[in-house]
Amino acid sequence: MNARICVVGSLNMDLVTRTPRIPIPGETIIGHEFFTAPGGKGANQAVAAARLGAQVSMVGRVGADDFGQAMRRALTEDDIDCACVFEDETAGTGIAAILVDDAGENSIVVASGANARLSPADVERAQAAIAGADALLLQLETPLETVIRAAEIARAHHVAVLLNPAPARTDLDALLPLVDVLILNESETALLTGLPVEDEAALLAAADALRATGVGVIILTLGAQGALLVQASGAEAIPAFPVDAVDTTAAGDAFVGGFAVALAEKKPLGEAVRWGNAAGGLAATKLGAQPSLPTRQALLALLAAG
């Protein structure tokens, strides 16, 4: 059977502008092309997992607007169960205004809209989808109390809880002990721990601090340097796959999706991180969030070549 993954999280319409560089405050510059694409960390991770072969359920909120309808259509096209994507009559669908420069780096501002109204009652309504999964994927673009309730439900049903703490925040004392695998980048690590992350020794010290909160496995994503896997048995640096980066938007979400699918398929942790690295690398080679997320065939080809 396919891996079963439930994602509780955000759905945003991405409003993307290519630009020679990110403007400084007060500056206006002439950009390149503009386009819209479905996004949101939750929806991105759901699509990433679905394209890699998982059976995926999405739990979230959209507005009663054109963007909300487009988000549902996009998820359905990837065979994602949208029964628990609830329509909000009060708030509009979330949006993300994204600037992508010629080096492939991005700058993002999110207006949460209906995502901010995803409630603990909503995840209670989605309990069957969570309980029936092999893994639950969580982020922090929806209310913290909702994320905590989803993790509690997963724990009660022996479902692995994976947290990507983005955007990072420091008030996670009630959430982290419920998390089995924490996947975060350097800036998120620095903010969560208050510790420096300038080299591998510092990263290991920060990872140990995070493991002291009760999280069993820490995965530090390091972009072109790959990822650092830290668990009770020790730490392992797992290199990235060399790619020509065009747009790093959703590369982190692709990593989470790739790792989650491999983990749910019972692959060893190190191999699951390689899946994450491959998925993230492939996503960086194309423009947009969900349009860039790779297929299982492409990922397996990169794994074989690497």
HELIX and SHEET records of a PDB file:
HELIX    1   1 LYS A   41  ARG A   51  1                                  11    
HELIX    2   2 ASP A   66  GLU A   77  1                                  12    
HELIX    3   3 GLY A  113  ARG A  117  5                                   5    
HELIX    4   4 PRO A  120  ARG A  125  1                                   6    
HELIX    5   5 GLN A  127  ALA A  131  1                                   5    
HELIX    6   6 LEU A  144  ALA A  156  1                                  13    
HELIX    7   7 LEU A  176  LEU A  178  5                                   3    
HELIX    8   8 GLU A  186  THR A  193  1                                   8    
HELIX    9   9 GLU A  200  ARG A  211  1                                  12    
HELIX   10  10 GLY A  223  GLN A  225  5                                   3    
HELIX   11  11 ALA A  251  ALA A  264  1                                  14    
HELIX   12  12 LEU A  269  ALA A  283  1                                  15    
HELIX   13  13 GLN A  290  SER A  292  5                                   3    
HELIX   14  14 ARG A  296  ALA A  305  1                                  10    
SHEET    1   A 9 ASP A  81  ASP A  88  0                                        
SHEET    2   A 9 GLN A  55  GLY A  63  1                                        
SHEET    3   A 9 ARG A   4  VAL A   8  1                                        
SHEET    4   A 9 ALA A 135  LEU A 138  1                                        
SHEET    5   A 9 ALA A 160  LEU A 163  1                                        
SHEET    6   A 9 VAL A 181  ASN A 185  1                                        
SHEET    7   A 9 VAL A 217  THR A 221  1                                        
SHEET    8   A 9 ALA A 227  GLN A 231 -1                                        
SHEET    9   A 9 GLY A 234  ILE A 238 -1                                        
SHEET    1   B 4 PHE A  34  GLY A  39  0                                        
SHEET    2   B 4 ASN A  12  ARG A  18 -1                                        
SHEET    3   B 4 GLY A  94  VAL A 100  1                                        
SHEET    4   B 4 ASN A 106  ALA A 111 -1                                        
END                                                                             
